[in-house]
Amino acid sequence: MDKKEIVVLLFSSAVIGALFSAAITAFAQWRERVARQKELLLKVSVELSKTYIDRITSLSKTLAPVPEFSVLPLMHNMVQEIFECGSVSVENKQKMKDLANMFNEAVNPE
């Protein structure tokens, strides 16, 4: 092997290594963005659930404390739909109305 072949081999090895490293870095950054999005969706869902339950329980002192976990799946689905589609499905709107009616009946029994 002469010097030109060695230089070409070294240069091509460096290029291949750099490309592979860039691909791995891009994949890791994408996975990090996905994880942060999921974390943000869950965080917002928990905060909305807490706020909703706090408002409900502050309306009536006779209403027993309700855990936030009872509305968390619904809030999470709604926030996820807003994030992905920009709107909430009719099905989840109806579930929210039903939940509001249930709490309304508990706070204001007839």
A tleap script that builds the chain and sets N, CA, C and O, in Angstrom:
source leaprc.protein.ff14SB
mol = sequence {
  NMET ASP LYS LYS GLU ILE VAL VAL LEU LEU
  PHE SER SER ALA VAL ILE GLY ALA LEU PHE
  SER ALA ALA ILE THR ALA PHE ALA GLN TRP
  ARG GLU ARG VAL ALA ARG GLN LYS GLU LEU
  LEU LEU LYS VAL SER VAL GLU LEU SER LYS
  THR TYR ILE ASP ARG ILE THR SER LEU SER
  LYS THR LEU ALA PRO VAL PRO GLU PHE SER
  VAL LEU PRO LEU MET HIE ASN MET VAL GLN
  GLU ILE PHE GLU CYS GLY SER VAL SER VAL
  GLU ASN LYS GLN LYS MET LYS ASP LEU ALA
  ASN MET PHE ASN GLU ALA VAL ASN PRO CGLU
}
set mol.1.N position { 0.846 -1.181 0.000 }
set mol.1.CA position { 0.000 0.000 0.000 }
set mol.1.C position { 0.893 1.248 0.000 }
set mol.1.O position { 1.868 1.356 0.744 }
set mol.2.N position { 0.518 2.146 -0.844 }
set mol.2.CA position { 1.289 3.383 -0.849 }
set mol.2.C position { 0.585 4.435 0.013 }
set mol.2.O position { -0.471 4.184 0.594 }
set mol.3.N position { 1.192 5.602 0.078 }
set mol.3.CA position { 0.670 6.660 0.952 }
set mol.3.C position { -0.711 7.128 0.521 }
set mol.3.O position { -1.542 7.425 1.379 }
set mol.4.N position { -0.985 7.206 -0.768 }
set mol.4.CA position { -2.285 7.672 -1.256 }
set mol.4.C position { -3.406 6.736 -0.810 }
set mol.4.O position { -4.464 7.195 -0.381 }
set mol.5.N position { -3.185 5.465 -0.907 }
set mol.5.CA position { -4.201 4.495 -0.495 }
set mol.5.C position { -4.458 4.580 1.005 }
set mol.5.O position { -5.604 4.492 1.446 }
set mol.6.N position { -3.416 4.749 1.775 }
set mol.6.CA position { -3.573 4.862 3.231 }
set mol.6.C position { -4.352 6.128 3.582 }
set mol.6.O position { -5.230 6.096 4.443 }
set mol.7.N position { -4.040 7.228 2.928 }
set mol.7.CA position { -4.745 8.487 3.177 }
set mol.7.C position { -6.209 8.359 2.782 }
set mol.7.O position { -7.083 8.824 3.513 }
set mol.8.N position { -6.491 7.748 1.659 }
set mol.8.CA position { -7.871 7.552 1.216 }
set mol.8.C position { -8.623 6.663 2.204 }
set mol.8.O position { -9.767 6.961 2.547 }
set mol.9.N position { -8.014 5.597 2.659 }
set mol.9.CA position { -8.654 4.716 3.641 }
set mol.9.C position { -8.921 5.448 4.952 }
set mol.9.O position { -10.005 5.318 5.522 }
set mol.10.N position { -7.954 6.209 5.432 }
set mol.10.CA position { -8.142 6.966 6.665 }
set mol.10.C position { -9.249 8.008 6.511 }
set mol.10.O position { -10.100 8.161 7.387 }
set mol.11.N position { -9.225 8.717 5.391 }
set mol.11.CA position { -10.231 9.741 5.135 }
set mol.11.C position { -11.626 9.120 5.021 }
set mol.11.O position { -12.581 9.638 5.599 }
set mol.12.N position { -11.748 8.034 4.294 }
set mol.12.CA position { -13.060 7.390 4.148 }
set mol.12.C position { -13.537 6.809 5.472 }
set mol.12.O position { -14.735 6.833 5.751 }
set mol.13.N position { -12.642 6.294 6.284 }
set mol.13.CA position { -13.021 5.796 7.611 }
set mol.13.C position { -13.528 6.932 8.496 }
set mol.13.O position { -14.501 6.770 9.233 }
set mol.14.N position { -12.866 8.071 8.416 }
set mol.14.CA position { -13.295 9.228 9.198 }
set mol.14.C position { -14.671 9.714 8.756 }
set mol.14.O position { -15.503 10.067 9.591 }
set mol.15.N position { -14.912 9.732 7.449 }
set mol.15.CA position { -16.207 10.165 6.921 }
set mol.15.C position { -17.311 9.200 7.354 }
set mol.15.O position { -18.382 9.631 7.781 }
set mol.16.N position { -17.056 7.920 7.246 }
set mol.16.CA position { -18.049 6.915 7.659 }
set mol.16.C position { -18.330 7.043 9.156 }
set mol.16.O position { -19.487 6.981 9.572 }
set mol.17.N position { -17.311 7.215 9.949 }
set mol.17.CA position { -17.492 7.387 11.387 }
set mol.17.C position { -18.288 8.630 11.718 }
set mol.17.O position { -19.153 8.597 12.593 }
set mol.18.N position { -18.009 9.727 11.033 }
set mol.18.CA position { -18.738 10.975 11.272 }
set mol.18.C position { -20.213 10.842 10.877 }
set mol.18.O position { -21.094 11.323 11.589 }
set mol.19.N position { -20.477 10.195 9.750 }
set mol.19.CA position { -21.861 9.996 9.314 }
set mol.19.C position { -22.630 9.103 10.288 }
set mol.19.O position { -23.782 9.382 10.620 }
set mol.20.N position { -21.994 8.047 10.734 }
set mol.20.CA position { -22.638 7.145 11.687 }
set mol.20.C position { -22.912 7.875 13.007 }
set mol.20.O position { -23.988 7.735 13.589 }
set mol.21.N position { -21.950 8.639 13.463 }
set mol.21.CA position { -22.116 9.403 14.699 }
set mol.21.C position { -23.243 10.430 14.562 }
set mol.21.O position { -24.028 10.610 15.494 }
set mol.22.N position { -23.329 11.094 13.427 }
set mol.22.CA position { -24.394 12.077 13.193 }
set mol.22.C position { -25.765 11.401 13.171 }
set mol.22.O position { -26.738 11.948 13.691 }
set mol.23.N position { -25.840 10.217 12.573 }
set mol.23.CA position { -27.112 9.489 12.532 }
set mol.23.C position { -27.549 9.074 13.931 }
set mol.23.O position { -28.724 9.197 14.274 }
set mol.24.N position { -26.627 8.592 14.729 }
set mol.24.CA position { -26.955 8.194 16.104 }
set mol.24.C position { -27.387 9.403 16.921 }
set mol.24.O position { -28.340 9.317 17.696 }
set mol.25.N position { -26.696 10.532 16.758 }
set mol.25.CA position { -27.048 11.758 17.472 }
set mol.25.C position { -28.437 12.245 17.079 }
set mol.25.O position { -29.220 12.644 17.940 }
set mol.26.N position { -28.749 12.215 15.781 }
set mol.26.CA position { -30.071 12.644 15.317 }
set mol.26.C position { -31.161 11.744 15.881 }
set mol.26.O position { -32.217 12.229 16.287 }
set mol.27.N position { -30.919 10.449 15.909 }
set mol.27.CA position { -31.897 9.514 16.476 }
set mol.27.C position { -32.101 9.781 17.963 }
set mol.27.O position { -33.237 9.770 18.438 }
set mol.28.N position { -31.031 10.018 18.699 }
set mol.28.CA position { -31.127 10.291 20.137 }
set mol.28.C position { -31.881 11.597 20.398 }
set mol.28.O position { -32.661 11.680 21.346 }
set mol.29.N position { -31.656 12.597 19.578 }
set mol.29.CA position { -32.369 13.867 19.743 }
set mol.29.C position { -33.856 13.697 19.464 }
set mol.29.O position { -34.690 14.278 20.158 }
set mol.30.N position { -34.189 12.908 18.458 }
set mol.30.CA position { -35.595 12.651 18.155 }
set mol.30.C position { -36.277 11.943 19.318 }
set mol.30.O position { -37.386 12.309 19.706 }
set mol.31.N position { -35.615 10.925 19.877 }
set mol.31.CA position { -36.183 10.195 21.017 }
set mol.31.C position { -36.355 11.124 22.224 }
set mol.31.O position { -37.340 11.014 22.955 }
set mol.32.N position { -35.419 12.020 22.431 }
set mol.32.CA position { -35.513 12.979 23.540 }
set mol.32.C position { -36.709 13.914 23.345 }
set mol.32.O position { -37.425 14.216 24.299 }
set mol.33.N position { -36.924 14.371 22.105 }
set mol.33.CA position { -38.082 15.234 21.840 }
set mol.33.C position { -39.390 14.495 22.098 }
set mol.33.O position { -40.317 15.062 22.676 }
set mol.34.N position { -39.473 13.256 21.682 }
set mol.34.CA position { -40.682 12.458 21.908 }
set mol.34.C position { -40.927 12.286 23.407 }
set mol.34.O position { -42.059 12.425 23.872 }
set mol.35.N position { -39.883 11.988 24.154 }
set mol.35.CA position { -40.015 11.812 25.600 }
set mol.35.C position { -40.447 13.110 26.274 }
set mol.35.O position { -41.279 13.087 27.182 }
set mol.36.N position { -39.901 14.224 25.846 }
set mol.36.CA position { -40.287 15.520 26.435 }
set mol.36.C position { -41.728 15.867 26.107 }
set mol.36.O position { -42.432 16.424 26.950 }
set mol.37.N position { -42.184 15.549 24.894 }
set mol.37.CA position { -43.569 15.803 24.539 }
set mol.37.C position { -44.510 14.985 25.419 }
set mol.37.O position { -45.513 15.501 25.912 }
set mol.38.N position { -44.183 13.720 25.612 }
set mol.38.CA position { -45.022 12.871 26.462 }
set mol.38.C position { -45.032 13.380 27.892 }
set mol.38.O position { -46.078 13.404 28.541 }
set mol.39.N position { -43.880 13.783 28.379 }
set mol.39.CA position { -43.785 14.314 29.742 }
set mol.39.C position { -44.616 15.587 29.879 }
set mol.39.O position { -45.314 15.766 30.876 }
set mol.40.N position { -44.546 16.464 28.892 }
set mol.40.CA position { -45.314 17.700 28.923 }
set mol.40.C position { -46.809 17.420 28.875 }
set mol.40.O position { -47.579 18.047 29.602 }
set mol.41.N position { -47.228 16.484 28.027 }
set mol.41.CA position { -48.650 16.126 27.962 }
set mol.41.C position { -49.153 15.607 29.296 }
set mol.41.O position { -50.242 15.974 29.738 }
set mol.42.N position { -48.370 14.759 29.935 }
set mol.42.CA position { -48.785 14.222 31.228 }
set mol.42.C position { -48.818 15.319 32.293 }
set mol.42.O position { -49.738 15.370 33.109 }
set mol.43.N position { -47.819 16.187 32.280 }
set mol.43.CA position { -47.769 17.268 33.261 }
set mol.43.C position { -48.985 18.197 33.126 }
set mol.43.O position { -49.617 18.551 34.122 }
set mol.44.N position { -49.297 18.581 31.904 }
set mol.44.CA position { -50.452 19.448 31.666 }
set mol.44.C position { -51.739 18.733 32.060 }
set mol.44.O position { -52.635 19.351 32.636 }
set mol.45.N position { -51.842 17.465 31.762 }
set mol.45.CA position { -53.040 16.695 32.113 }
set mol.45.C position { -53.236 16.633 33.625 }
set mol.45.O position { -54.355 16.788 34.113 }
set mol.46.N position { -52.166 16.411 34.358 }
set mol.46.CA position { -52.251 16.360 35.823 }
set mol.46.C position { -52.649 17.716 36.371 }
set mol.46.O position { -53.489 17.798 37.267 }
set mol.47.N position { -52.060 18.782 35.849 }
set mol.47.CA position { -52.410 20.125 36.332 }
set mol.47.C position { -53.871 20.457 36.047 }
set mol.47.O position { -54.557 21.016 36.902 }
set mol.48.N position { -54.350 20.117 34.851 }
set mol.48.CA position { -55.756 20.354 34.526 }
set mol.48.C position { -56.682 19.537 35.418 }
set mol.48.O position { -57.722 20.031 35.853 }
set mol.49.N position { -56.312 18.304 35.689 }
set mol.49.CA position { -57.122 17.450 36.559 }
set mol.49.C position { -57.203 18.030 37.963 }
set mol.49.O position { -58.279 18.089 38.558 }
set mol.50.N position { -56.066 18.456 38.485 }
set mol.50.CA position { -56.053 19.059 39.826 }
set mol.50.C position { -56.907 20.314 39.860 }
set mol.50.O position { -57.692 20.505 40.789 }
set mol.51.N position { -56.764 21.165 38.867 }
set mol.51.CA position { -57.549 22.400 38.820 }
set mol.51.C position { -59.034 22.097 38.731 }
set mol.51.O position { -59.838 22.727 39.418 }
set mol.52.N position { -59.405 21.145 37.897 }
set mol.52.CA position { -60.816 20.784 37.737 }
set mol.52.C position { -61.399 20.256 39.049 }
set mol.52.O position { -62.479 20.671 39.470 }
set mol.53.N position { -60.680 19.346 39.683 }
set mol.53.CA position { -61.172 18.770 40.938 }
set mol.53.C position { -61.205 19.832 42.038 }
set mol.53.O position { -62.139 19.855 42.840 }
set mol.54.N position { -60.206 20.706 42.087 }
set mol.54.CA position { -60.208 21.780 43.095 }
set mol.54.C position { -61.411 22.690 42.918 }
set mol.54.O position { -62.034 23.093 43.901 }
set mol.55.N position { -61.741 23.015 41.688 }
set mol.55.CA position { -62.910 23.870 41.440 }
set mol.55.C position { -64.200 23.167 41.844 }
set mol.55.O position { -65.092 23.779 42.432 }
set mol.56.N position { -64.293 21.903 41.531 }
set mol.56.CA position { -65.504 21.146 41.878 }
set mol.56.C position { -65.675 21.070 43.395 }
set mol.56.O position { -66.757 21.338 43.919 }
set mol.57.N position { -64.606 20.705 44.090 }
set mol.57.CA position { -64.720 20.539 45.544 }
set mol.57.C position { -64.854 21.873 46.265 }
set mol.57.O position { -65.379 21.910 47.377 }
set mol.58.N position { -64.397 22.968 45.668 }
set mol.58.CA position { -64.555 24.266 46.324 }
set mol.58.C position { -65.988 24.777 46.220 }
set mol.58.O position { -66.386 25.656 46.985 }
set mol.59.N position { -66.765 24.241 45.288 }
set mol.59.CA position { -68.150 24.666 45.143 }
set mol.59.C position { -69.033 24.157 46.277 }
set mol.59.O position { -69.998 24.815 46.667 }
set mol.60.N position { -68.701 23.002 46.790 }
set mol.60.CA position { -69.520 22.417 47.848 }
set mol.60.C position { -68.621 21.776 48.893 }
set mol.60.O position { -67.809 20.901 48.591 }
set mol.61.N position { -68.786 22.231 50.126 }
set mol.61.CA position { -67.983 21.663 51.210 }
set mol.61.C position { -68.512 20.286 51.626 }
set mol.61.O position { -67.821 19.542 52.321 }
set mol.62.N position { -69.733 19.946 51.205 }
set mol.62.CA position { -70.297 18.647 51.565 }
set mol.62.C position { -69.788 17.538 50.642 }
set mol.62.O position { -69.897 16.356 50.966 }
set mol.63.N position { -69.239 17.919 49.507 }
set mol.63.CA position { -68.730 16.931 48.557 }
set mol.63.C position { -67.415 16.361 49.075 }
set mol.63.O position { -66.493 17.105 49.412 }
set mol.64.N position { -67.342 15.065 49.134 }
set mol.64.CA position { -66.119 14.414 49.603 }
set mol.64.C position { -64.984 14.696 48.618 }
set mol.64.O position { -65.221 14.857 47.420 }
set mol.65.N position { -63.763 14.755 49.121 }
set mol.65.CA position { -62.634 14.975 48.202 }
set mol.65.C position { -62.575 13.881 47.141 }
set mol.65.O position { -62.694 12.692 47.437 }
set mol.66.N position { -62.395 14.302 45.941 }
set mol.66.CA position { -62.347 13.382 44.809 }
set mol.66.C position { -60.900 13.316 44.318 }
set mol.66.O position { -60.280 14.356 44.099 }
set mol.67.N position { -60.360 12.126 44.144 }
set mol.67.CA position { -58.975 12.050 43.649 }
set mol.67.C position { -58.870 12.528 42.200 }
set mol.67.O position { -59.769 12.314 41.387 }
set mol.68.N position { -57.754 13.174 41.908 }
set mol.68.CA position { -57.531 13.684 40.553 }
set mol.68.C position { -57.459 12.563 39.526 }
set mol.68.O position { -57.717 12.774 38.341 }
set mol.69.N position { -57.107 11.377 39.991 }
set mol.69.CA position { -56.956 10.254 39.067 }
set mol.69.C position { -58.273 9.867 38.410 }
set mol.69.O position { -58.278 9.187 37.384 }
set mol.70.N position { -59.382 10.292 38.987 }
set mol.70.CA position { -60.669 9.940 38.391 }
set mol.70.C position { -60.902 10.661 37.066 }
set mol.70.O position { -61.628 10.152 36.212 }
set mol.71.N position { -60.304 11.830 36.879 }
set mol.71.CA position { -60.482 12.561 35.624 }
set mol.71.C position { -59.198 12.628 34.789 }
set mol.71.O position { -59.209 13.143 33.671 }
set mol.72.N position { -58.109 12.112 35.328 }
set mol.72.CA position { -56.822 12.202 34.631 }
set mol.72.C position { -56.819 11.532 33.257 }
set mol.72.O position { -56.317 12.135 32.309 }
set mol.73.N position { -57.358 10.308 33.095 }
set mol.73.CA position { -57.348 9.702 31.748 }
set mol.73.C position { -58.113 10.533 30.712 }
set mol.73.O position { -57.685 10.658 29.564 }
set mol.74.N position { -59.241 11.092 31.129 }
set mol.74.CA position { -60.023 11.921 30.208 }
set mol.74.C position { -59.259 13.187 29.841 }
set mol.74.O position { -59.193 13.561 28.670 }
set mol.75.N position { -58.686 13.839 30.837 }
set mol.75.CA position { -57.899 15.054 30.571 }
set mol.75.C position { -56.712 14.737 29.664 }
set mol.75.O position { -56.400 15.503 28.752 }
set mol.76.N position { -56.056 13.613 29.916 }
set mol.76.CA position { -54.892 13.244 29.105 }
set mol.76.C position { -55.297 13.011 27.648 }
set mol.76.O position { -54.615 13.463 26.728 }
set mol.77.N position { -56.404 12.306 27.447 }
set mol.77.CA position { -56.889 12.074 26.075 }
set mol.77.C position { -57.228 13.385 25.386 }
set mol.77.O position { -56.926 13.564 24.206 }
set mol.78.N position { -57.851 14.297 26.111 }
set mol.78.CA position { -58.241 15.573 25.522 }
set mol.78.C position { -57.010 16.410 25.168 }
set mol.78.O position { -56.947 16.988 24.084 }
set mol.79.N position { -56.042 16.477 26.067 }
set mol.79.CA position { -54.828 17.259 25.807 }
set mol.79.C position { -54.062 16.645 24.635 }
set mol.79.O position { -53.530 17.367 23.792 }
set mol.80.N position { -54.005 15.326 24.583 }
set mol.80.CA position { -53.306 14.647 23.491 }
set mol.80.C position { -53.994 14.923 22.147 }
set mol.80.O position { -53.323 15.148 21.139 }
set mol.81.N position { -55.318 14.906 22.136 }
set mol.81.CA position { -56.048 15.215 20.911 }
set mol.81.C position { -55.794 16.647 20.461 }
set mol.81.O position { -55.599 16.908 19.274 }
set mol.82.N position { -55.796 17.567 21.408 }
set mol.82.CA position { -55.530 18.968 21.066 }
set mol.82.C position { -54.122 19.103 20.505 }
set mol.82.O position { -53.907 19.830 19.535 }
set mol.83.N position { -53.170 18.412 21.103 }
set mol.83.CA position { -51.785 18.486 20.642 }
set mol.83.C position { -51.638 17.910 19.237 }
set mol.83.O position { -50.932 18.480 18.405 }
set mol.84.N position { -52.291 16.795 18.969 }
set mol.84.CA position { -52.132 16.116 17.687 }
set mol.84.C position { -53.035 16.674 16.588 }
set mol.84.O position { -52.598 16.840 15.449 }
set mol.85.N position { -54.295 16.964 16.926 }
set mol.85.CA position { -55.276 17.344 15.902 }
set mol.85.C position { -55.685 18.811 15.957 }
set mol.85.O position { -56.165 19.361 14.967 }
set mol.86.N position { -55.498 19.433 17.093 }
set mol.86.CA position { -55.911 20.826 17.244 }
set mol.86.C position { -57.325 20.984 17.769 }
set mol.86.O position { -57.801 22.109 17.925 }
set mol.87.N position { -58.009 19.878 18.046 }
set mol.87.CA position { -59.365 19.945 18.583 }
set mol.87.C position { -59.663 18.690 19.402 }
set mol.87.O position { -58.909 17.717 19.391 }
set mol.88.N position { -60.781 18.750 20.104 }
set mol.88.CA position { -61.212 17.624 20.942 }
set mol.88.C position { -62.326 16.889 20.210 }
set mol.88.O position { -63.186 17.512 19.587 }
set mol.89.N position { -62.306 15.563 20.288 }
set mol.89.CA position { -63.324 14.765 19.609 }
set mol.89.C position { -64.687 14.959 20.266 }
set mol.89.O position { -64.789 15.348 21.430 }
set mol.90.N position { -65.710 14.684 19.503 }
set mol.90.CA position { -67.078 14.787 20.001 }
set mol.90.C position { -67.281 13.819 21.165 }
set mol.90.O position { -67.970 14.139 22.134 }
set mol.91.N position { -66.689 12.655 21.066 }
set mol.91.CA position { -66.809 11.639 22.120 }
set mol.91.C position { -66.256 12.162 23.450 }
set mol.91.O position { -66.895 12.011 24.491 }
set mol.92.N position { -65.070 12.776 23.415 }
set mol.92.CA position { -64.486 13.285 24.652 }
set mol.92.C position { -65.215 14.522 25.162 }
set mol.92.O position { -65.283 14.743 26.371 }
set mol.93.N position { -65.758 15.327 24.263 }
set mol.93.CA position { -66.584 16.457 24.703 }
set mol.93.C position { -67.798 15.950 25.471 }
set mol.93.O position { -68.175 16.507 26.502 }
set mol.94.N position { -68.407 14.880 24.951 }
set mol.94.CA position { -69.578 14.313 25.615 }
set mol.94.C position { -69.202 13.725 26.977 }
set mol.94.O position { -69.940 13.881 27.950 }
set mol.95.N position { -68.049 13.049 27.043 }
set mol.95.CA position { -67.592 12.505 28.326 }
set mol.95.C position { -67.377 13.616 29.338 }
set mol.95.O position { -67.701 13.455 30.515 }
set mol.96.N position { -66.832 14.745 28.890 }
set mol.96.CA position { -66.602 15.873 29.792 }
set mol.96.C position { -67.923 16.465 30.264 }
set mol.96.O position { -68.062 16.819 31.435 }
set mol.97.N position { -68.900 16.577 29.355 }
set mol.97.CA position { -70.223 17.067 29.738 }
set mol.97.C position { -70.868 16.131 30.750 }
set mol.97.O position { -71.456 16.586 31.731 }
set mol.98.N position { -70.762 14.826 30.518 }
set mol.98.CA position { -71.333 13.849 31.451 }
set mol.98.C position { -70.673 13.958 32.828 }
set mol.98.O position { -71.345 13.890 33.857 }
set mol.99.N position { -69.364 14.125 32.830 }
set mol.99.CA position { -68.636 14.268 34.086 }
set mol.99.C position { -69.061 15.545 34.811 }
set mol.99.O position { -69.259 15.537 36.026 }
set mol.100.N position { -69.198 16.628 34.071 }
set mol.100.CA position { -69.635 17.894 34.672 }
set mol.100.C position { -71.048 17.758 35.224 }
set mol.100.O position { -71.337 18.266 36.307 }
set mol.101.N position { -71.929 17.082 34.497 }
set mol.101.CA position { -73.297 16.870 34.982 }
set mol.101.C position { -73.307 16.021 36.249 }
set mol.101.O position { -74.076 16.283 37.174 }
set mol.102.N position { -72.445 14.996 36.284 }
set mol.102.CA position { -72.373 14.137 37.466 }
set mol.102.C position { -71.943 14.943 38.691 }
set mol.102.O position { -72.542 14.824 39.760 }
set mol.103.N position { -70.903 15.765 38.529 }
set mol.103.CA position { -70.443 16.590 39.651 }
set mol.103.C position { -71.481 17.652 39.995 }
set mol.103.O position { -71.666 17.977 41.167 }
set mol.104.N position { -72.151 18.189 39.001 }
set mol.104.CA position { -73.171 19.192 39.234 }
set mol.104.C position { -74.326 18.606 40.046 }
set mol.104.O position { -74.850 19.264 40.946 }
set mol.105.N position { -74.720 17.385 39.735 }
set mol.105.CA position { -75.783 16.722 40.490 }
set mol.105.C position { -75.338 16.412 41.920 }
set mol.105.O position { -76.141 16.464 42.852 }
set mol.106.N position { -74.061 16.092 42.084 }
set mol.106.CA position { -73.558 15.816 43.434 }
set mol.106.C position { -73.496 17.080 44.272 }
set mol.106.O position { -73.746 17.036 45.477 }
set mol.107.N position { -73.166 18.205 43.652 }
set mol.107.CA position { -73.054 19.469 44.380 }
set mol.107.C position { -74.439 20.068 44.633 }
set mol.107.O position { -74.688 20.621 45.704 }
set mol.108.N position { -75.324 19.961 43.668 }
set mol.108.CA position { -76.674 20.548 43.767 }
set mol.108.C position { -77.723 19.455 43.674 }
set mol.108.O position { -78.382 19.331 42.641 }
set mol.109.N position { -77.899 18.660 44.720 }
set mol.109.CA position { -78.925 17.603 44.642 }
set mol.109.C position { -80.322 18.216 44.609 }
set mol.109.O position { -80.604 19.211 45.276 }
set mol.110.N position { -81.171 17.597 43.824 }
set mol.110.CA position { -82.539 18.137 43.680 }
set mol.110.C position { -83.507 17.393 44.535 }
set mol.110.O position { -84.697 17.710 44.540 }
savepdb mol mol.pdb
quit
